[in-house]
Amino acid sequence: MIGTKKQEFQLEIRPLLITDYESVLNWSKDESFCSANGWEINRSPEELYTWWLHCVNNSAVDFIRMGIEYKEKLIGYIDLACIKEITAELGIAIGESRLWGKGLGVTSALWMIDYASITLGITTFRAETHKGNIRARKMLEKIGFKEISRVGCEEYLGRIEQLIQYQKKLK
């Protein structure tokens, strides 16, 4: 659940803090993270701070962004977007690319799904990723998402890639 730790991962899903900015600034210098997430490398610290301040102070009723903390350090964020009645879109970014492939995204996504279903009554989750984003596709499939369509294209890692839409319905 949100705000609790899973001991084997030392992982916590928690509200974003303005003091997390230093971690976010470090992500902006990680070429792998920036390329995978469509971020400009070495974004202006002022522009990045303004963006982070907006994330921390988010007041949208159809969007929730939480921090992913690992070993007491912010390593990424997880979103519920386009929240409407019983549906929401799940998004995740692990900012520290050295931690990719360790199961932290899977655990975080499952916690966010639990939180959304218990707290908000969400029963249908959607997600979208690029055809070439094999890690994201494997993660989504591992946690029970099914491919439902392939609509649209977008740049990913310097190439135009097909977008794949996924869905997960809770019983």
N, CA and C atoms as an extended XYZ file, in Angstrom:
513
Properties=species:S:1:pos:R:3:atomname:S:1:resname:S:1:resid:I:1 pbc="F F F"
N         0.837       -1.193        0.000 N   MET     1
C         0.000        0.000        0.000 CA  MET     1
C         0.874        1.246        0.000 C   MET     1
N         0.268        2.327       -0.364 N   ILE     2
C         0.972        3.601       -0.381 CA  ILE     2
C         1.441        3.911        1.038 C   ILE     2
N         2.678        4.344        1.147 N   GLY     3
C         3.203        4.772        2.436 CA  GLY     3
C         3.753        3.655        3.301 C   GLY     3
N         3.746        2.416        2.817 N   THR     4
C         4.321        1.337        3.594 CA  THR     4
C         5.537        0.793        2.861 C   THR     4
N         6.385        0.122        3.615 N   LYS     5
C         7.607       -0.404        3.018 CA  LYS     5
C         7.521       -1.912        2.859 C   LYS     5
N         8.078       -2.380        1.795 N   LYS     6
C         8.209       -3.810        1.565 CA  LYS     6
C         9.667       -4.122        1.884 C   LYS     6
N         9.895       -4.903        2.912 N   GLN     7
C        11.239       -5.091        3.447 CA  GLN     7
C        12.260       -5.595        2.432 C   GLN     7
N        11.893       -6.598        1.602 N   GLU     8
C        12.907       -7.140        0.709 CA  GLU     8
C        13.380       -6.120       -0.317 C   GLU     8
N        12.574       -5.114       -0.602 N   PHE     9
C        12.980       -4.080       -1.543 CA  PHE     9
C        13.368       -2.785       -0.847 C   PHE     9
N        12.984       -2.608        0.413 N   GLN    10
C        13.150       -1.327        1.096 CA  GLN    10
C        12.545       -0.221        0.233 C   GLN    10
N        11.334       -0.485       -0.237 N   LEU    11
C        10.647        0.359       -1.204 CA  LEU    11
C         9.427        0.999       -0.568 C   LEU    11
N         9.191        2.269       -0.906 N   GLU    12
C         8.027        2.987       -0.392 CA  GLU    12
C         7.448        3.854       -1.505 C   GLU    12
N         6.132        3.892       -1.568 N   ILE    13
C         5.432        4.811       -2.459 CA  ILE    13
C         4.924        5.931       -1.560 C   ILE    13
N         5.286        7.168       -1.891 N   ARG    14
C         4.966        8.277       -0.985 CA  ARG    14
C         4.733        9.561       -1.766 C   ARG    14
N         4.167       10.565       -1.089 N   PRO    15
C         3.990       11.863       -1.759 CA  PRO    15
C         5.336       12.446       -2.205 C   PRO    15
N         5.282       13.234       -3.269 N   LEU    16
C         6.471       13.938       -3.745 CA  LEU    16
C         6.804       15.083       -2.804 C   LEU    16
N         8.081       15.392       -2.689 N   LEU    17
C         8.538       16.489       -1.842 CA  LEU    17
C         9.414       17.426       -2.665 C   LEU    17
N         9.390       18.687       -2.339 N   ILE    18
C        10.248       19.638       -3.052 CA  ILE    18
C        11.720       19.287       -2.821 C   ILE    18
N        12.016       18.695       -1.659 N   THR    19
C        13.399       18.306       -1.355 CA  THR    19
C        13.880       17.143       -2.220 C   THR    19
N        12.985       16.519       -2.994 N   ASP    20
C        13.370       15.466       -3.941 CA  ASP    20
C        14.021       16.040       -5.189 C   ASP    20
N        14.025       17.337       -5.317 N   TYR    21
C        14.497       17.991       -6.538 CA  TYR    21
C        15.916       17.560       -6.925 C   TYR    21
N        16.808       17.385       -5.966 N   GLU    22
C        18.192       16.999       -6.294 CA  GLU    22
C        18.228       15.668       -7.031 C   GLU    22
N        17.377       14.731       -6.628 N   SER    23
C        17.300       13.446       -7.329 CA  SER    23
C        16.832       13.659       -8.764 C   SER    23
N        15.802       14.476       -8.931 N   VAL    24
C        15.246       14.749      -10.259 CA  VAL    24
C        16.310       15.425      -11.139 C   VAL    24
N        17.058       16.329      -10.560 N   LEU    25
C        18.133       17.003      -11.296 CA  LEU    25
C        19.167       15.977      -11.773 C   LEU    25
N        19.484       15.001      -10.923 N   ASN    26
C        20.428       13.948      -11.321 CA  ASN    26
C        19.869       13.111      -12.473 C   ASN    26
N        18.560       12.814      -12.448 N   TRP    27
C        17.957       12.050      -13.547 CA  TRP    27
C        18.137       12.796      -14.862 C   TRP    27
N        18.041       14.123      -14.811 N   SER    28
C        18.128       14.915      -16.039 CA  SER    28
C        19.519       14.854      -16.668 C   SER    28
N        20.476       14.284      -15.945 N   LYS    29
C        21.839       14.134      -16.451 CA  LYS    29
C        22.129       12.701      -16.894 C   LYS    29
N        21.149       11.821      -16.733 N   ASP    30
C        21.286       10.410      -17.096 CA  ASP    30
C        20.748       10.223      -18.509 C   ASP    30
N        21.651       10.029      -19.459 N   GLU    31
C        21.258        9.944      -20.865 CA  GLU    31
C        20.270        8.806      -21.121 C   GLU    31
N        20.462        7.661      -20.473 N   SER    32
C        19.553        6.527      -20.674 CA  SER    32
C        18.137        6.879      -20.214 C   SER    32
N        18.026        7.473      -19.032 N   PHE    33
C        16.710        7.857      -18.516 CA  PHE    33
C        16.061        8.892      -19.435 C   PHE    33
N        16.819        9.921      -19.792 N   CYS    34
C        16.260       10.991      -20.624 CA  CYS    34
C        15.775       10.456      -21.970 C   CYS    34
N        16.579        9.623      -22.608 N   SER    35
C        16.192        9.060      -23.903 CA  SER    35
C        14.934        8.212      -23.779 C   SER    35
N        14.850        7.395      -22.738 N   ALA    36
C        13.701        6.499      -22.562 CA  ALA    36
C        12.424        7.244      -22.205 C   ALA    36
N        12.547        8.419      -21.610 N   ASN    37
C        11.372        9.143      -21.130 CA  ASN    37
C        11.077       10.432      -21.884 C   ASN    37
N        11.787       10.659      -22.969 N   GLY    38
C        11.526       11.843      -23.786 CA  GLY    38
C        11.947       13.148      -23.126 C   GLY    38
N        12.902       13.070      -22.208 N   TRP    39
C        13.408       14.269      -21.549 CA  TRP    39
C        14.592       14.814      -22.334 C   TRP    39
N        14.699       16.121      -22.372 N   GLU    40
C        15.890       16.762      -22.914 CA  GLU    40
C        17.028       16.497      -21.918 C   GLU    40
N        18.188       16.094      -22.426 N   ILE    41
C        19.326       15.832      -21.548 CA  ILE    41
C        19.854       17.151      -20.995 C   ILE    41
N        20.201       17.128      -19.709 N   ASN    42
C        20.698       18.321      -19.013 CA  ASN    42
C        19.738       19.495      -19.142 C   ASN    42
N        18.483       19.242      -18.803 N   ARG    43
C        17.488       20.315      -18.816 CA  ARG    43
C        17.969       21.466      -17.933 C   ARG    43
N        17.519       22.644      -18.239 N   SER    44
C        17.854       23.806      -17.431 CA  SER    44
C        17.384       23.558      -15.994 C   SER    44
N        18.263       23.746      -15.018 N   PRO    45
C        17.860       23.526      -13.627 CA  PRO    45
C        16.651       24.372      -13.216 C   PRO    45
N        16.547       25.576      -13.736 N   GLU    46
C        15.421       26.444      -13.396 CA  GLU    46
C        14.116       25.889      -13.961 C   GLU    46
N        14.151       25.469      -15.234 N   GLU    47
C        12.960       24.900      -15.862 CA  GLU    47
C        12.561       23.607      -15.165 C   GLU    47
N        13.535       22.783      -14.832 N   LEU    48
C        13.270       21.516      -14.153 CA  LEU    48
C        12.683       21.757      -12.766 C   LEU    48
N        13.208       22.743      -12.058 N   TYR    49
C        12.689       23.076      -10.723 CA  TYR    49
C        11.233       23.544      -10.819 C   TYR    49
N        10.940       24.372      -11.803 N   THR    50
C         9.558       24.840      -11.999 CA  THR    50
C         8.634       23.664      -12.281 C   THR    50
N         9.079       22.749      -13.138 N   TRP    51
C         8.280       21.546      -13.440 CA  TRP    51
C         8.073       20.704      -12.179 C   TRP    51
N         9.157       20.500      -11.404 N   TRP    52
C         9.049       19.680      -10.193 CA  TRP    52
C         8.126       20.333       -9.166 C   TRP    52
N         8.230       21.629       -9.016 N   LEU    53
C         7.348       22.359       -8.095 CA  LEU    53
C         5.887       22.138       -8.494 C   LEU    53
N         5.599       22.167       -9.793 N   HIS    54
C         4.251       21.899      -10.292 CA  HIS    54
C         3.825       20.463       -9.943 C   HIS    54
N         4.733       19.510      -10.094 N   CYS    55
C         4.420       18.113       -9.751 CA  CYS    55
C         4.099       17.968       -8.270 C   CYS    55
N         4.909       18.599       -7.432 N   VAL    56
C         4.714       18.511       -5.974 CA  VAL    56
C         3.385       19.145       -5.563 C   VAL    56
N         3.039       20.261       -6.185 N   ASN    57
C         1.828       21.002       -5.806 CA  ASN    57
C         0.611       20.655       -6.669 C   ASN    57
N         0.642       19.539       -7.367 N   ASN    58
C        -0.441       19.135       -8.257 CA  ASN    58
C        -1.789       19.200       -7.544 C   ASN    58
N        -2.760       19.827       -8.199 N   SER    59
C        -4.103       19.897       -7.615 CA  SER    59
C        -5.155       19.350       -8.581 C   SER    59
N        -4.720       18.695       -9.649 N   ALA    60
C        -5.664       18.122      -10.611 CA  ALA    60
C        -6.440       16.984       -9.958 C   ALA    60
N        -7.730       16.920      -10.225 N   VAL    61
C        -8.558       15.873       -9.635 CA  VAL    61
C        -8.457       14.557      -10.410 C   VAL    61
N        -7.926       14.607      -11.638 N   ASP    62
C        -7.845       13.397      -12.457 CA  ASP    62
C        -6.415       12.899      -12.644 C   ASP    62
N        -5.501       13.336      -11.742 N   PHE    63
C        -4.093       12.959      -11.875 CA  PHE    63
C        -3.449       12.856      -10.494 C   PHE    63
N        -2.732       11.760      -10.273 N   ILE    64
C        -1.981       11.565       -9.027 CA  ILE    64
C        -0.576       11.118       -9.399 C   ILE    64
N         0.430       11.779       -8.868 N   ARG    65
C         1.817       11.357       -9.035 CA  ARG    65
C         2.406       11.154       -7.647 C   ARG    65
N         2.995        9.982       -7.438 N   MET    66
C         3.629        9.644       -6.168 CA  MET    66
C         5.098        9.326       -6.417 C   MET    66
N         5.909        9.514       -5.399 N   GLY    67
C         7.323        9.189       -5.495 CA  GLY    67
C         7.582        7.728       -5.169 C   GLY    67
N         8.588        7.179       -5.814 N   ILE    68
C         9.055        5.832       -5.503 CA  ILE    68
C        10.375        5.998       -4.771 C   ILE    68
N        10.391        5.573       -3.523 N   GLU    69
C        11.586        5.704       -2.696 CA  GLU    69
C        12.182        4.319       -2.464 C   GLU    69
N        13.480        4.225       -2.654 N   TYR    70
C        14.200        2.964       -2.451 CA  TYR    70
C        15.394        3.255       -1.560 C   TYR    70
N        15.488        2.514       -0.465 N   LYS    71
C        16.575        2.732        0.500 CA  LYS    71
C        16.660        4.204        0.887 C   LYS    71
N        15.483        4.790        1.144 N   GLU    72
C        15.348        6.160        1.633 CA  GLU    72
C        15.819        7.224        0.636 C   GLU    72
N        15.760        6.912       -0.668 N   LYS    73
C        16.123        7.876       -1.701 CA  LYS    73
C        15.095        7.800       -2.824 C   LYS    73
N        14.653        8.956       -3.332 N   LEU    74
C        13.714        8.973       -4.439 CA  LEU    74
C        14.399        8.431       -5.688 C   LEU    74
N        13.789        7.383       -6.289 N   ILE    75
C        14.383        6.771       -7.484 CA  ILE    75
C        13.470        6.866       -8.697 C   ILE    75
N        12.248        7.377       -8.513 N   GLY    76
C        11.329        7.470       -9.634 CA  GLY    76
C         9.971        7.972       -9.185 C   GLY    76
N         9.009        7.891      -10.093 N   TYR    77
C         7.645        8.299       -9.760 CA  TYR    77
C         6.664        7.409      -10.501 C   TYR    77
N         5.449        7.379       -9.971 N   ILE    78
C         4.391        6.575      -10.553 CA  ILE    78
C         3.122        7.409      -10.591 C   ILE    78
N         2.373        7.283      -11.693 N   ASP    79
C         1.205        8.136      -11.922 CA  ASP    79
C        -0.069        7.330      -12.115 C   ASP    79
N        -1.158        7.985      -11.765 N   LEU    80
C        -2.494        7.617      -12.227 CA  LEU    80
C        -2.985        8.852      -12.963 C   LEU    80
N        -3.260        8.713      -14.247 N   ALA    81
C        -3.704        9.846      -15.063 CA  ALA    81
C        -5.071        9.541      -15.661 C   ALA    81
N        -5.717       10.587      -16.124 N   CYS    82
C        -7.030       10.449      -16.766 CA  CYS    82
C        -7.989        9.646      -15.886 C   CYS    82
N        -7.961        9.936      -14.591 N   ILE    83
C        -8.828        9.230      -13.644 CA  ILE    83
C       -10.268        9.661      -13.909 C   ILE    83
N       -11.110        8.688      -14.195 N   LYS    84
C       -12.517        8.972      -14.459 CA  LYS    84
C       -13.339        7.764      -14.039 C   LYS    84
N       -14.207        7.976      -13.062 N   GLU    85
C       -15.073        6.924      -12.532 CA  GLU    85
C       -14.243        5.715      -12.123 C   GLU    85
N       -14.293        4.617      -12.891 N   ILE    86
C       -13.579        3.400      -12.488 CA  ILE    86
C       -12.345        3.119      -13.347 C   ILE    86
N       -11.874        4.116      -14.107 N   THR    87
C       -10.706        3.908      -14.968 CA  THR    87
C        -9.594        4.910      -14.677 C   THR    87
N        -8.372        4.504      -14.969 N   ALA    88
C        -7.209        5.381      -14.842 CA  ALA    88
C        -6.087        4.813      -15.698 C   ALA    88
N        -5.191        5.700      -16.123 N   GLU    89
C        -4.010        5.279      -16.874 CA  GLU    89
C        -2.824        5.246      -15.928 C   GLU    89
N        -2.094        4.140      -15.952 N   LEU    90
C        -0.926        3.941      -15.105 CA  LEU    90
C         0.329        4.342      -15.859 C   LEU    90
N         1.197        5.090      -15.193 N   GLY    91
C         2.482        5.463      -15.781 CA  GLY    91
C         3.561        5.354      -14.726 C   GLY    91
N         4.768        5.037      -15.136 N   ILE    92
C         5.867        4.883      -14.185 CA  ILE    92
C         7.180        5.278      -14.844 C   ILE    92
N         8.050        5.861      -14.054 N   ALA    93
C         9.404        6.179      -14.515 CA  ALA    93
C        10.373        5.921      -13.371 C   ALA    93
N        11.323        5.043      -13.594 N   ILE    94
C        12.403        4.823      -12.635 CA  ILE    94
C        13.543        5.718      -13.107 C   ILE    94
N        13.839        6.739      -12.323 N   GLY    95
C        14.803        7.758      -12.716 CA  GLY    95
C        16.243        7.311      -12.684 C   GLY    95
N        16.536        6.332      -11.864 N   GLU    96
C        17.900        5.834      -11.771 CA  GLU    96
C        18.035        4.604      -12.647 C   GLU    96
N        18.583        4.787      -13.833 N   SER    97
C        18.637        3.693      -14.813 CA  SER    97
C        19.445        2.501      -14.308 C   SER    97
N        20.357        2.711      -13.374 N   ARG    98
C        21.127        1.577      -12.834 CA  ARG    98
C        20.242        0.612      -12.047 C   ARG    98
N        19.022        1.056      -11.701 N   LEU    99
C        18.097        0.206      -10.954 CA  LEU    99
C        17.058       -0.468      -11.849 C   LEU    99
N        17.125       -0.232      -13.149 N   TRP   100
C        16.176       -0.857      -14.067 CA  TRP   100
C        16.376       -2.370      -14.042 C   TRP   100
N        15.290       -3.102      -14.204 N   GLY   101
C        15.352       -4.559      -14.297 CA  GLY   101
C        15.477       -5.281      -12.969 C   GLY   101
N        15.244       -4.593      -11.867 N   LYS   102
C        15.383       -5.202      -10.542 CA  LYS   102
C        14.038       -5.480       -9.864 C   LYS   102
N        12.936       -5.264      -10.574 N   GLY   103
C        11.622       -5.540      -10.005 CA  GLY   103
C        11.007       -4.387       -9.237 C   GLY   103
N        11.694       -3.262       -9.156 N   LEU   104
C        11.172       -2.117       -8.407 CA  LEU   104
C         9.953       -1.510       -9.093 C   LEU   104
N         9.963       -1.472      -10.412 N   GLY   105
C         8.819       -0.952      -11.166 CA  GLY   105
C         7.605       -1.856      -11.016 C   GLY   105
N         7.813       -3.149      -11.081 N   VAL   106
C         6.715       -4.112      -10.916 CA  VAL   106
C         6.060       -3.931       -9.552 C   VAL   106
N         6.872       -3.906       -8.505 N   THR   107
C         6.334       -3.753       -7.148 CA  THR   107
C         5.613       -2.424       -6.988 C   THR   107
N         6.208       -1.355       -7.502 N   SER   108
C         5.581       -0.028       -7.408 CA  SER   108
C         4.249        0.005       -8.139 C   SER   108
N         4.208       -0.570       -9.332 N   ALA   109
C         2.976       -0.584      -10.114 CA  ALA   109
C         1.883       -1.370       -9.396 C   ALA   109
N         2.240       -2.514       -8.835 N   LEU   110
C         1.247       -3.308       -8.102 CA  LEU   110
C         0.715       -2.546       -6.890 C   LEU   110
N         1.589       -1.832       -6.189 N   TRP   111
C         1.147       -1.042       -5.039 CA  TRP   111
C         0.200        0.070       -5.482 C   TRP   111
N         0.522        0.734       -6.596 N   MET   112
C        -0.335        1.819       -7.065 CA  MET   112
C        -1.691        1.278       -7.501 C   MET   112
N        -1.701        0.122       -8.132 N   ILE   113
C        -2.970       -0.506       -8.528 CA  ILE   113
C        -3.797       -0.839       -7.289 C   ILE   113
N        -3.163       -1.400       -6.265 N   ASP   114
C        -3.872       -1.689       -5.010 CA  ASP   114
C        -4.446       -0.407       -4.411 C   ASP   114
N        -3.621        0.614       -4.339 N   TYR   115
C        -4.055        1.898       -3.782 CA  TYR   115
C        -5.256        2.443       -4.558 C   TYR   115
N        -5.154        2.443       -5.879 N   ALA   116
C        -6.220        3.002       -6.721 CA  ALA   116
C        -7.508        2.203       -6.597 C   ALA   116
N        -7.401        0.901       -6.499 N   SER   117
C        -8.610        0.085       -6.405 CA  SER   117
C        -9.269        0.236       -5.038 C   SER   117
N        -8.487        0.244       -3.981 N   ILE   118
C        -9.042        0.346       -2.624 CA  ILE   118
C        -9.528        1.763       -2.318 C   ILE   118
N        -8.711        2.756       -2.638 N   THR   119
C        -9.011        4.137       -2.263 CA  THR   119
C        -9.947        4.843       -3.236 C   THR   119
N        -9.774        4.579       -4.524 N   LEU   120
C       -10.525        5.312       -5.542 CA  LEU   120
C       -11.577        4.471       -6.270 C   LEU   120
N       -11.590        3.171       -6.019 N   GLY   121
C       -12.551        2.300       -6.686 CA  GLY   121
C       -12.234        2.037       -8.145 C   GLY   121
N       -10.978        2.226       -8.539 N   ILE   122
C       -10.573        1.982       -9.927 CA  ILE   122
C       -10.525        0.472      -10.168 C   ILE   122
N       -11.165        0.030      -11.249 N   THR   123
C       -11.144       -1.391      -11.600 CA  THR   123
C       -10.586       -1.651      -12.996 C   THR   123
N       -10.448       -0.599      -13.789 N   THR   124
C        -9.882       -0.745      -15.128 CA  THR   124
C        -8.685        0.187      -15.259 C   THR   124
N        -7.536       -0.404      -15.566 N   PHE   125
C        -6.297        0.351      -15.715 CA  PHE   125
C        -5.836        0.252      -17.154 C   PHE   125
N        -5.352        1.364      -17.660 N   ARG   126
C        -4.799        1.411      -19.013 CA  ARG   126
C        -3.335        1.834      -18.910 C   ARG   126
N        -2.582        1.505      -19.923 N   ALA   127
C        -1.182        1.927      -20.003 CA  ALA   127
C        -0.802        1.962      -21.478 C   ALA   127
N         0.242        2.717      -21.785 N   GLU   128
C         0.704        2.818      -23.160 CA  GLU   128
C         2.219        2.880      -23.149 C   GLU   128
N         2.830        2.200      -24.099 N   THR   129
C         4.277        2.269      -24.236 CA  THR   129
C         4.653        2.079      -25.697 C   THR   129
N         5.906        2.275      -25.975 N   HIS   130
C         6.423        2.134      -27.332 CA  HIS   130
C         6.761        0.670      -27.616 C   HIS   130
N         6.610        0.277      -28.854 N   LYS   131
C         6.908       -1.094      -29.246 CA  LYS   131
C         8.333       -1.485      -28.849 C   LYS   131
N         9.260       -0.569      -28.977 N   GLY   132
C        10.658       -0.845      -28.649 CA  GLY   132
C        10.994       -0.819      -27.175 C   GLY   132
N        10.047       -0.430      -26.326 N   ASN   133
C        10.312       -0.377      -24.884 CA  ASN   133
C        10.000       -1.752      -24.280 C   ASN   133
N        10.912       -2.674      -24.515 N   ILE   134
C        10.714       -4.069      -24.111 CA  ILE   134
C        10.576       -4.195      -22.594 C   ILE   134
N        11.353       -3.431      -21.831 N   ARG   135
C        11.250       -3.506      -20.359 CA  ARG   135
C         9.844       -3.142      -19.888 C   ARG   135
N         9.305       -2.052      -20.405 N   ALA   136
C         7.966       -1.620      -19.998 CA  ALA   136
C         6.921       -2.653      -20.423 C   ALA   136
N         7.062       -3.171      -21.621 N   ARG   137
C         6.099       -4.163      -22.109 CA  ARG   137
C         6.123       -5.412      -21.229 C   ARG   137
N         7.313       -5.890      -20.894 N   LYS   138
C         7.434       -7.077      -20.032 CA  LYS   138
C         6.849       -6.806      -18.652 C   LYS   138
N         7.108       -5.603      -18.105 N   MET   139
C         6.574       -5.263      -16.789 CA  MET   139
C         5.050       -5.278      -16.818 C   MET   139
N         4.470       -4.618      -17.822 N   LEU   140
C         3.009       -4.562      -17.913 CA  LEU   140
C         2.411       -5.959      -18.036 C   LEU   140
N         3.009       -6.779      -18.868 N   GLU   141
C         2.499       -8.139      -19.042 CA  GLU   141
C         2.666       -8.962      -17.766 C   GLU   141
N         3.766       -8.760      -17.059 N   LYS   142
C         4.020       -9.490      -15.813 CA  LYS   142
C         2.956       -9.187      -14.754 C   LYS   142
N         2.453       -7.958      -14.746 N   ILE   143
C         1.453       -7.596      -13.727 CA  ILE   143
C         0.018       -7.716      -14.233 C   ILE   143
N        -0.145       -8.385      -15.378 N   GLY   144
C        -1.483       -8.733      -15.828 CA  GLY   144
C        -2.133       -7.831      -16.861 C   GLY   144
N        -1.392       -6.897      -17.432 N   PHE   145
C        -1.943       -6.072      -18.503 CA  PHE   145
C        -1.950       -6.869      -19.798 C   PHE   145
N        -2.976       -6.642      -20.610 N   LYS   146
C        -3.103       -7.293      -21.914 CA  LYS   146
C        -3.078       -6.220      -22.999 C   LYS   146
N        -2.393       -6.524      -24.084 N   GLU   147
C        -2.379       -5.602      -25.221 CA  GLU   147
C        -3.785       -5.533      -25.807 C   GLU   147
N        -4.270       -4.287      -26.044 N   ILE   148
C        -5.606       -4.127      -26.614 CA  ILE   148
C        -5.593       -3.428      -27.970 C   ILE   148
N        -4.516       -2.694      -28.280 N   SER   149
C        -4.455       -2.034      -29.584 CA  SER   149
C        -3.045       -1.515      -29.848 C   SER   149
N        -2.848       -1.141      -31.099 N   ARG   150
C        -1.602       -0.492      -31.530 CA  ARG   150
C        -2.026        0.702      -32.378 C   ARG   150
N        -2.137        1.827      -31.705 N   VAL   151
C        -2.609        3.038      -32.364 CA  VAL   151
C        -1.606        4.158      -32.109 C   VAL   151
N        -1.156        4.774      -33.171 N   GLY   152
C        -0.282        5.935      -33.060 CA  GLY   152
C         1.190        5.584      -33.076 C   GLY   152
N         1.992        6.612      -33.304 N   CYS   153
C         3.446        6.496      -33.314 CA  CYS   153
C         4.024        7.710      -32.590 C   CYS   153
N         5.230        7.541      -32.074 N   GLU   154
C         5.877        8.604      -31.319 CA  GLU   154
C         7.378        8.312      -31.309 C   GLU   154
N         8.174        9.334      -31.103 N   GLU   155
C         9.617        9.127      -31.042 CA  GLU   155
C         9.999        8.448      -29.737 C   GLU   155
N        10.857        7.453      -29.850 N   TYR   156
C        11.393        6.737      -28.695 CA  TYR   156
C        12.827        6.349      -29.025 C   TYR   156
N        13.756        6.779      -28.206 N   LEU   157
C        15.182        6.504      -28.396 CA  LEU   157
C        15.657        6.904      -29.795 C   LEU   157
N        15.146        8.052      -30.259 N   GLY   158
C        15.592        8.608      -31.522 CA  GLY   158
C        14.944        8.029      -32.764 C   GLY   158
N        13.968        7.116      -32.568 N   ARG   159
C        13.289        6.508      -33.715 CA  ARG   159
C        11.780        6.655      -33.533 C   ARG   159
N        11.065        6.689      -34.646 N   ILE   160
C         9.608        6.693      -34.589 CA  ILE   160
C         9.162        5.265      -34.310 C   ILE   160
N         8.410        5.095      -33.221 N   GLU   161
C         7.990        3.766      -32.777 CA  GLU   161
C         6.465        3.689      -32.687 C   GLU   161
N         5.938        2.528      -32.960 N   GLN   162
C         4.519        2.228      -32.782 CA  GLN   162
C         4.185        2.301      -31.290 C   GLN   162
N         3.028        2.883      -30.962 N   LEU   163
C         2.543        2.893      -29.580 CA  LEU   163
C         1.639        1.680      -29.372 C   LEU   163
N         1.787        1.050      -28.221 N   ILE   164
C         0.959       -0.107      -27.875 CA  ILE   164
C         0.145        0.246      -26.641 C   ILE   164
N        -1.158        0.014      -26.722 N   GLN   165
C        -2.050        0.282      -25.605 CA  GLN   165
C        -2.370       -1.037      -24.885 C   GLN   165
N        -2.377       -0.953      -23.556 N   TYR   166
C        -2.629       -2.111      -22.697 CA  TYR   166
C        -3.794       -1.796      -21.760 C   TYR   166
N        -4.369       -2.877      -21.229 N   GLN   167
C        -5.452       -2.731      -20.250 CA  GLN   167
C        -5.389       -3.872      -19.242 C   GLN   167
N        -5.789       -3.552      -18.033 N   LYS   168
C        -5.913       -4.551      -16.960 CA  LYS   168
C        -7.231       -4.279      -16.254 C   LYS   168
N        -8.065       -5.306      -16.170 N   LYS   169
C        -9.326       -5.187      -15.450 CA  LYS   169
C        -9.252       -6.043      -14.207 C   LYS   169
N        -9.607       -5.438      -13.078 N   LEU   170
C        -9.658       -6.190      -11.827 CA  LEU   170
C       -10.993       -6.892      -11.750 C   LEU   170
N       -11.016       -8.005      -11.095 N   LYS   171
C       -12.266       -8.763      -10.979 CA  LYS   171
C       -13.118       -8.254       -9.871 C   LYS   171
